């Protein structure tokens, strides 16, 4: 019965995604448009929140070695809490010192901010 309820719930969500529509918070935003196409509405809303949390973040490039870049990301120029994001443009590997991906399985606003830049 439990598995049947899960499948029914999942089928309902799939139906809503195929037949419903949702609007992006930022029009003509490539990242949000892509996420809206490939994920469910529920996952899109979670991603959109993390993305929008990263919009006001201030960043600066602090190092570059070939295709590897290191950025510092913070709330504002005077912020004492600085996150370091390492990004390799060849392998598309991105890591942040907050380690949210390791704990939650999805990227943090710091890493998403750098990807959007």
N, C-alpha and C positions, 0 to 999 in steps of 0.2 A: 504493500500500500504506500509506503514511504517513497519508494523508487517511482511508483506511478505518479505520485503528487509532484515529485521533482521534475519528471519528464513533462507533465502537463504544464507546470510553471514555466519551464524552459521553452516549450512550444508556444506558450502565450507571449513570452518576451520576444521570441523570434518573429511571431506574427506582428507584434507592435512595431518592431524595427522595420519590417518589410513594408508595412502599410501606413505607418505614421511618419510624421516629419518633426524635425527639431531644428532650431535655428542656431547658428554659431553666434557666440557672444561678440566676435570680431569678424566682420565681413571681409572676404578676400584674404583670409589668413590661411596660408598653405598647410601648416601643421594641423590646425583645427579641422580644416576641410578634409584632410586625409584621414584623421582619426574618426571623423563622423562617418566616412565611407566604410571603414574596415571593422569598426567595433559596434557593440550594442549601444543603445541610447544611455543606458545606465553607466557603462564604462566611459562613454564619451563625457558624461556630466562630471565624473570623477576626474578625468584627465583635464577637462576644461577648468575646473577649480584650481588644480595644481598649476596649470599654465598661467592662469590669471594671477595667482599668487606670485609668480615669478616676474610678471611684467614690470613692476616698479623696482626690481632689484638692480643695483649698480654693480657693474663688473669692470675688471681691467685685466688685460693680458700681462702676465708677469714673466713668462718664459716661453721660448719656442726652440725646439730641436727637431729640425726636419719637418715631419708631419705631425709631431706631438706638440700640443699647446697646453699651457697651464694658465688658468684664470683664477682670480680671486673674486668672489661674489659676496655682496653684503647688502644690508637694507639701505644704507646711505653712506656717504663718504666718511662720516665720523663714527660709524658703527664699530664696536669692539668685537662683534661676532662675525668672523670671516670664514667662509667656506672655500676650500680649494677644489677646483674642478680640473681634471686632467682629461684632455680630449685628443684622440689620435684620428686624424682625418682619413688615413688610409684604411684602417681596420674598423672605423666608426665606433671604437670603444670609448666609453665615457664613464668616468668614476668621480664621485664626490666624497669629500671627507665626512659628510654627514651620515653616509652609509645607509640611507633610507632604502635604496634598492636591495641591499643585503637583508634588511629586516622585513620589508613590506612587499618586495617583488615588483615595484614600479619606480620610475625615476622621480627624483625630487624636483622642486621648482628651480633649484640652482642649476642642475644639469639641463633641464628643459630650457631655461633662459639662455644658456650657452648654445644649445642646439638651434634655438630660434634666431640667435645672432648670426 
